[in-house]
């Protein structure tokens, strides 16, 4: 369970973080993803206190853009 905030009146929520199967070994630093109330939460395993929130649509667009840049880089462009 991840405690989000340290404020009176803030409730605790259970966040189930998922690590990519491409991360190598369980202790490897990588991005972790979770879903909460329709949003996507993203954090780095080596700095889990910093959490970025996005929507599934925005994440999908970002990943498509990153994939496109990776393809261009492999072609030598």
N, CA, C and O atoms as a Tinker XYZ file with bonds, in Angstrom:
   308  protein
     1  N      0.845000   -1.176000    0.000000    73     2
     2  CA     0.000000    0.000000    0.000000    64     1     3
     3  C      0.890000    1.239000    0.000000    63     2     4     5
     4  O      1.835000    1.331000    0.783000    81     3
     5  N      0.592000    2.167000   -0.858000    73     3     6
     6  CA     1.353000    3.412000   -0.957000    64     5     7
     7  C      0.539000    4.526000   -0.311000    63     6     8     9
     8  O     -0.623000    4.727000   -0.664000    81     7
     9  N      1.125000    5.238000    0.615000    73     7    10
    10  CA     0.455000    6.354000    1.273000    64     9    11
    11  C      0.661000    7.598000    0.432000    63    10    12    13
    12  O      1.787000    8.063000    0.257000    81    11
    13  N     -0.436000    8.136000   -0.087000    73    11    14
    14  CA    -0.373000    9.338000   -0.923000    64    13    15
    15  C     -0.679000   10.558000   -0.071000    63    14    16    17
    16  O     -1.846000   10.861000    0.181000    81    15
    17  N      0.316000   11.233000    0.360000    73    15    18
    18  CA     0.129000   12.454000    1.134000    64    17    19
    19  C      0.260000   12.207000    2.628000    63    18    20    21
    20  O      0.191000   11.071000    3.096000    81    19
    21  N      0.446000   13.274000    3.354000    73    19    22
    22  CA     0.581000   13.194000    4.801000    64    21    23
    23  C     -0.301000   14.272000    5.415000    63    22    24    25
    24  O      0.143000   15.031000    6.276000    81    23
    25  N     -1.540000   14.335000    4.973000    73    23    26
    26  CA    -2.445000   15.388000    5.377000    64    25    27
    27  C     -3.652000   14.796000    6.094000    63    26    28    29
    28  O     -4.140000   13.723000    5.741000    81    27
    29  N     -4.112000   15.503000    7.089000    73    27    30
    30  CA    -5.297000   15.068000    7.804000    64    29    31
    31  C     -6.488000   15.072000    6.856000    63    30    32    33
    32  O     -6.674000   16.023000    6.097000    81    31
    33  N     -7.271000   14.045000    6.892000    73    31    34
    34  CA    -8.435000   13.956000    6.017000    64    33    35
    35  C     -8.165000   13.273000    4.690000    63    34    36    37
    36  O     -9.103000   12.986000    3.946000    81    35
    37  N     -6.900000   13.006000    4.374000    73    35    38
    38  CA    -6.561000   12.303000    3.144000    64    37    39
    39  C     -6.648000   10.810000    3.438000    63    38    40    41
    40  O     -6.100000   10.331000    4.431000    81    39
    41  N     -7.333000   10.088000    2.575000    73    39    42
    42  CA    -7.498000    8.660000    2.818000    64    41    43
    43  C     -6.363000    7.868000    2.191000    63    42    44    45
    44  O     -5.700000    8.326000    1.260000    81    43
    45  N     -6.157000    6.691000    2.715000    73    43    46
    46  CA    -5.146000    5.794000    2.157000    64    45    47
    47  C     -5.769000    5.003000    1.021000    63    46    48    49
    48  O     -6.927000    4.594000    1.089000    81    47
    49  N     -4.987000    4.798000   -0.015000    73    47    50
    50  CA    -5.456000    4.014000   -1.157000    64    49    51
    51  C     -4.411000    2.964000   -1.482000    63    50    52    53
    52  O     -3.213000    3.188000   -1.308000    81    51
    53  N     -4.864000    1.835000   -1.948000    73    51    54
    54  CA    -3.933000    0.780000   -2.336000    64    53    55
    55  C     -3.570000    0.956000   -3.797000    63    54    56    57
    56  O     -4.436000    0.998000   -4.670000    81    55
    57  N     -2.282000    1.057000   -4.046000    73    55    58
    58  CA    -1.770000    1.205000   -5.406000    64    57    59
    59  C     -0.954000   -0.043000   -5.725000    63    58    60    61
    60  O     -0.027000   -0.386000   -4.991000    81    59
    61  N     -1.291000   -0.713000   -6.803000    73    59    62
    62  CA    -0.543000   -1.899000   -7.236000    64    61    63
    63  C      0.339000   -1.507000   -8.422000    63    62    64    65
    64  O     -0.139000   -1.358000   -9.546000    81    63
    65  N      1.623000   -1.343000   -8.152000    73    63    66
    66  CA     2.586000   -0.944000   -9.164000    64    65    67
    67  C      3.014000   -2.146000   -9.979000    63    66    68    69
    68  O      3.204000   -3.240000   -9.447000    81    67
    69  N      3.164000   -1.927000  -11.291000    73    67    70
    70  CA     3.629000   -2.978000  -12.204000    64    69    71
    71  C      4.922000   -2.540000  -12.855000    63    70    72    73
    72  O      5.066000   -1.402000  -13.303000    81    71
    73  N      5.859000   -3.472000  -12.897000    73    71    74
    74  CA     7.160000   -3.218000  -13.512000    64    73    75
    75  C      7.222000   -4.012000  -14.812000    63    74    76    77
    76  O      6.722000   -5.134000  -14.885000    81    75
    77  N      7.822000   -3.441000  -15.813000    73    75    78
    78  CA     7.947000   -4.100000  -17.102000    64    77    79
    79  C      8.708000   -5.412000  -16.980000    63    78    80    81
    80  O      9.649000   -5.529000  -16.196000    81    79
    81  N      8.293000   -6.388000  -17.759000    73    79    82
    82  CA     9.019000   -7.659000  -17.793000    64    81    83
    83  C     10.369000   -7.489000  -18.494000    63    82    84    85
    84  O     11.216000   -8.378000  -18.414000    81    83
    85  N     10.581000   -6.370000  -19.172000    73    83    86
    86  CA    11.849000   -6.089000  -19.848000    64    85    87
    87  C     12.860000   -5.419000  -18.929000    63    86    88    89
    88  O     13.952000   -5.058000  -19.369000    81    87
    89  N     12.509000   -5.249000  -17.659000    73    87    90
    90  CA    13.393000   -4.517000  -16.746000    64    89    91
    91  C     14.608000   -5.314000  -16.318000    63    90    92    93
    92  O     15.460000   -4.794000  -15.597000    81    91
    93  N     14.709000   -6.553000  -16.740000    73    91    94
    94  CA    15.881000   -7.353000  -16.399000    64    93    95
    95  C     15.641000   -8.166000  -15.155000    63    94    96    97
    96  O     15.025000   -9.230000  -15.208000    81    95
    97  N     16.122000   -7.676000  -14.041000    73    95    98
    98  CA    15.930000   -8.394000  -12.783000    64    97    99
    99  C     15.062000   -7.553000  -11.844000    63    98   100   101
   100  O     14.895000   -6.357000  -12.082000    81    99
   101  N     14.510000   -8.144000  -10.790000    73    99   102
   102  CA    13.576000   -7.435000   -9.903000    64   101   103
   103  C     14.121000   -6.152000   -9.286000    63   102   104   105
   104  O     13.344000   -5.254000   -8.961000    81   103
   105  N     15.430000   -6.045000   -9.116000    73   103   106
   106  CA    16.012000   -4.859000   -8.496000    64   105   107
   107  C     16.435000   -3.792000   -9.511000    63   106   108   109
   108  O     16.974000   -2.757000   -9.120000    81   107
   109  N     16.202000   -4.022000  -10.793000    73   107   110
   110  CA    16.606000   -3.060000  -11.825000    64   109   111
   111  C     15.785000   -1.779000  -11.719000    63   110   112   113
   112  O     14.594000   -1.820000  -11.411000    81   111
   113  N     16.430000   -0.641000  -11.976000    73   111   114
   114  CA    15.718000    0.635000  -11.995000    64   113   115
   115  C     14.939000    0.738000  -13.287000    63   114   116   117
   116  O     15.489000    0.522000  -14.367000    81   115
   117  N     13.675000    1.064000  -13.186000    73   115   118
   118  CA    12.854000    1.195000  -14.381000    64   117   119
   119  C     11.588000    1.965000  -14.030000    63   118   120   121
   120  O     11.367000    2.335000  -12.877000    81   119
   121  N     10.765000    2.197000  -15.041000    73   119   122
   122  CA     9.477000    2.835000  -14.803000    64   121   123
   123  C      8.483000    1.812000  -14.294000    63   122   124   125
   124  O      8.489000    0.654000  -14.712000    81   123
   125  N      7.628000    2.258000  -13.383000    73   123   126
   126  CA     6.550000    1.430000  -12.877000    64   125   127
   127  C      5.248000    2.146000  -13.167000    63   126   128   129
   128  O      5.176000    3.373000  -13.097000    81   127
   129  N      4.219000    1.381000  -13.493000    73   127   130
   130  CA     2.904000    1.934000  -13.821000    64   129   131
   131  C      1.852000    1.382000  -12.882000    63   130   132   133
   132  O      1.954000    0.254000  -12.398000    81   131
   133  N      0.835000    2.201000  -12.634000    73   131   134
   134  CA    -0.317000    1.764000  -11.854000    64   133   135
   135  C     -1.536000    2.511000  -12.384000    63   134   136   137
   136  O     -1.408000    3.530000  -13.063000    81   135
   137  N     -2.695000    2.001000  -12.070000    73   135   138
   138  CA    -3.944000    2.645000  -12.456000    64   137   139
   139  C     -4.690000    3.047000  -11.196000    63   138   140   141
   140  O     -4.770000    2.282000  -10.235000    81   139
   141  N     -5.235000    4.260000  -11.213000    73   139   142
   142  CA    -6.001000    4.734000  -10.059000    64   141   143
   143  C     -7.105000    5.675000  -10.541000    63   142   144   145
   144  O     -6.827000    6.725000  -11.122000    81   143
   145  N     -8.332000    5.297000  -10.301000    73   143   146
   146  CA    -9.515000    6.092000  -10.648000    64   145   147
   147  C     -9.496000    6.558000  -12.109000    63   146   148   149
   148  O     -9.841000    7.702000  -12.402000    81   147
   149  N     -9.096000    5.675000  -13.014000    73   147   150
   150  CA    -9.104000    5.982000  -14.437000    64   149   151
   151  C     -7.865000    6.668000  -14.955000    63   150   152   153
   152  O     -7.705000    6.819000  -16.166000    81   151
   153  N     -6.981000    7.087000  -14.066000    73   151   154
   154  CA    -5.728000    7.713000  -14.476000    64   153   155
   155  C     -4.603000    6.688000  -14.432000    63   154   156   157
   156  O     -4.729000    5.633000  -13.811000    81   155
   157  N     -3.511000    7.012000  -15.096000    73   155   158
   158  CA    -2.309000    6.191000  -15.068000    64   157   159
   159  C     -1.270000    6.916000  -14.219000    63   158   160   161
   160  O     -1.012000    8.102000  -14.421000    81   159
   161  N     -0.684000    6.205000  -13.278000    73   159   162
   162  CA     0.371000    6.749000  -12.433000    64   161   163
   163  C      1.692000    6.165000  -12.914000    63   162   164   165
   164  O      1.784000    4.974000  -13.210000    81   163
   165  N      2.709000    7.007000  -12.988000    73   163   166
   166  CA     4.027000    6.592000  -13.464000    64   165   167
   167  C      5.059000    7.057000  -12.443000    63   166   168   169
   168  O      5.005000    8.186000  -11.957000    81   167
   169  N      5.998000    6.173000  -12.128000    73   167   170
   170  CA     7.094000    6.544000  -11.229000    64   169   171
   171  C      8.351000    5.779000  -11.622000    63   170   172   173
   172  O      8.279000    4.759000  -12.309000    81   171
   173  N      9.493000    6.274000  -11.185000    73   171   174
   174  CA    10.759000    5.561000  -11.369000    64   173   175
   175  C     11.010000    4.734000  -10.118000    63   174   176   177
   176  O     10.817000    5.213000   -9.000000    81   175
   177  N     11.434000    3.509000  -10.304000    73   175   178
   178  CA    11.637000    2.635000   -9.153000    64   177   179
   179  C     12.740000    3.144000   -8.227000    63   178   180   181
   180  O     12.716000    2.856000   -7.030000    81   179
   181  N     13.710000    3.896000   -8.760000    73   179   182
   182  CA    14.784000    4.415000   -7.907000    64   181   183
   183  C     14.398000    5.708000   -7.190000    63   182   184   185
   184  O     15.154000    6.177000   -6.340000    81   183
   185  N     13.235000    6.299000   -7.510000    73   183   186
   186  CA    12.727000    7.494000   -6.831000    64   185   187
   187  C     11.206000    7.384000   -6.724000    63   186   188   189
   188  O     10.496000    8.172000   -7.349000    81   187
   189  N     10.690000    6.429000   -5.950000    73   187   190
   190  CA     9.259000    6.137000   -5.931000    64   189   191
   191  C      8.380000    7.214000   -5.312000    63   190   192   193
   192  O      7.155000    7.128000   -5.400000    81   191
   193  N      8.972000    8.217000   -4.693000    73   191   194
   194  CA     8.178000    9.283000   -4.100000    64   193   195
   195  C      7.652000   10.282000   -5.113000    63   194   196   197
   196  O      6.734000   11.043000   -4.808000    81   195
   197  N      8.216000   10.293000   -6.311000    73   195   198
   198  CA     7.779000   11.209000   -7.367000    64   197   199
   199  C      6.845000   10.440000   -8.296000    63   198   200   201
   200  O      7.255000    9.480000   -8.949000    81   199
   201  N      5.601000   10.865000   -8.347000    73   199   202
   202  CA     4.586000   10.175000   -9.139000    64   201   203
   203  C      3.980000   11.154000  -10.137000    63   202   204   205
   204  O      3.527000   12.236000   -9.765000    81   203
   205  N      3.977000   10.763000  -11.404000    73   203   206
   206  CA     3.377000   11.559000  -12.472000    64   205   207
   207  C      2.035000   10.924000  -12.828000    63   206   208   209
   208  O      1.934000    9.704000  -12.964000    81   207
   209  N      1.021000   11.749000  -12.975000    73   207   210
   210  CA    -0.315000   11.273000  -13.330000    64   209   211
   211  C     -0.623000   11.678000  -14.765000    63   210   212   213
   212  O     -0.351000   12.806000  -15.174000    81   211
   213  N     -1.191000   10.753000  -15.521000    73   211   214
   214  CA    -1.590000   11.029000  -16.899000    64   213   215
   215  C     -2.852000   10.231000  -17.206000    63   214   216   217
   216  O     -3.326000    9.455000  -16.376000    81   215
   217  N     -3.381000   10.428000  -18.384000    73   215   218
   218  CA    -4.553000    9.661000  -18.818000    64   217   219
   219  C     -4.076000    8.532000  -19.728000    63   218   220   221
   220  O     -2.977000    8.607000  -20.276000    81   219
   221  N     -4.877000    7.501000  -19.894000    73   219   222
   222  CA    -4.493000    6.439000  -20.823000    64   221   223
   223  C     -4.241000    6.964000  -22.240000    63   222   224   225
   224  O     -3.327000    6.496000  -22.918000    81   223
   225  N     -5.035000    7.920000  -22.683000    73   223   226
   226  CA    -4.883000    8.475000  -24.031000    64   225   227
   227  C     -3.558000    9.220000  -24.170000    63   226   228   229
   228  O     -2.860000    9.066000  -25.172000    81   227
   229  N     -3.212000   10.020000  -23.172000    73   227   230
   230  CA    -1.952000   10.767000  -23.226000    64   229   231
   231  C     -0.757000    9.825000  -23.182000    63   230   232   233
   232  O      0.227000   10.039000  -23.889000    81   231
   233  N     -0.833000    8.795000  -22.365000    73   231   234
   234  CA     0.261000    7.824000  -22.296000    64   233   235
   235  C      0.398000    7.082000  -23.611000    63   234   236   237
   236  O      1.511000    6.855000  -24.084000    81   235
   237  N     -0.716000    6.705000  -24.201000    73   235   238
   238  CA    -0.687000    6.010000  -25.492000    64   237   239
   239  C     -0.030000    6.896000  -26.556000    63   238   240   241
   240  O      0.786000    6.414000  -27.341000    81   239
   241  N     -0.378000    8.181000  -26.587000    73   239   242
   242  CA     0.206000    9.106000  -27.557000    64   241   243
   243  C      1.705000    9.282000  -27.312000    63   242   244   245
   244  O      2.488000    9.316000  -28.262000    81   243
   245  N      2.105000    9.394000  -26.054000    73   243   246
   246  CA     3.519000    9.533000  -25.723000    64   245   247
   247  C      4.309000    8.302000  -26.158000    63   246   248   249
   248  O      5.384000    8.427000  -26.746000    81   247
   249  N      3.782000    7.118000  -25.872000    73   247   250
   250  CA     4.479000    5.882000  -26.246000    64   249   251
   251  C      4.575000    5.731000  -27.760000    63   250   252   253
   252  O      5.589000    5.252000  -28.267000    81   251
   253  N      3.536000    6.130000  -28.489000    73   251   254
   254  CA     3.586000    6.073000  -29.954000    64   253   255
   255  C      4.655000    7.023000  -30.485000    63   254   256   257
   256  O      5.386000    6.681000  -31.415000    81   255
   257  N      4.749000    8.217000  -29.895000    73   255   258
   258  CA     5.758000    9.198000  -30.298000    64   257   259
   259  C      7.164000    8.672000  -29.998000    63   258   260   261
   260  O      8.058000    8.773000  -30.838000    81   259
   261  N      7.362000    8.109000  -28.794000    73   259   262
   262  CA     8.668000    7.567000  -28.427000    64   261   263
   263  C      9.048000    6.416000  -29.353000    63   262   264   265
   264  O     10.210000    6.291000  -29.741000    81   263
   265  N      8.080000    5.577000  -29.710000    73   263   266
   266  CA     8.346000    4.468000  -30.619000    64   265   267
   267  C      8.751000    4.993000  -32.001000    63   266   268   269
   268  O      9.663000    4.455000  -32.629000    81   267
   269  N      8.080000    6.028000  -32.465000    73   267   270
   270  CA     8.401000    6.637000  -33.761000    64   269   271
   271  C      9.821000    7.202000  -33.743000    63   270   272   273
   272  O     10.577000    6.994000  -34.692000    81   271
   273  N     10.194000    7.910000  -32.678000    73   271   274
   274  CA    11.547000    8.442000  -32.575000    64   273   275
   275  C     12.578000    7.323000  -32.542000    63   274   276   277
   276  O     13.646000    7.442000  -33.141000    81   275
   277  N     12.261000    6.239000  -31.847000    73   275   278
   278  CA    13.179000    5.098000  -31.781000    64   277   279
   279  C     13.364000    4.478000  -33.170000    63   278   280   281
   280  O     14.478000    4.102000  -33.536000    81   279
   281  N     12.292000    4.370000  -33.935000    73   279   282
   282  CA    12.389000    3.825000  -35.288000    64   281   283
   283  C     13.237000    4.724000  -36.164000    63   282   284   285
   284  O     14.062000    4.236000  -36.936000    81   283
   285  N     13.045000    6.039000  -36.058000    73   283   286
   286  CA    13.858000    6.976000  -36.837000    64   285   287
   287  C     15.333000    6.873000  -36.460000    63   286   288   289
   288  O     16.204000    6.921000  -37.328000    81   287
   289  N     15.607000    6.734000  -35.189000    73   287   290
   290  CA    16.988000    6.628000  -34.715000    64   289   291
   291  C     17.651000    5.352000  -35.271000    63   290   292   293
   292  O     18.818000    5.380000  -35.660000    81   291
   293  N     16.916000    4.253000  -35.306000    73   291   294
   294  CA    17.472000    3.000000  -35.818000    64   293   295
   295  C     17.759000    3.096000  -37.306000    63   294   296   297
   296  O     18.657000    2.413000  -37.799000    81   295
   297  N     17.026000    3.920000  -38.030000    73   295   298
   298  CA    17.235000    4.095000  -39.467000    64   297   299
   299  C     18.367000    5.062000  -39.764000    63   298   300   301
   300  O     18.772000    5.222000  -40.915000    81   299
   301  N     18.875000    5.705000  -38.726000    73   299   302
   302  CA    19.966000    6.637000  -38.919000    64   301   303
   303  C     19.512000    8.029000  -39.332000    63   302   304   305
   304  O     20.302000    8.795000  -39.884000    81   303
   305  N     18.264000    8.365000  -39.078000    73   303   306
   306  CA    17.750000    9.694000  -39.438000    64   305   307
   307  C     18.048000   10.700000  -38.354000    63   306   308
   308  O     17.690000   11.871000  -38.483000    81   307
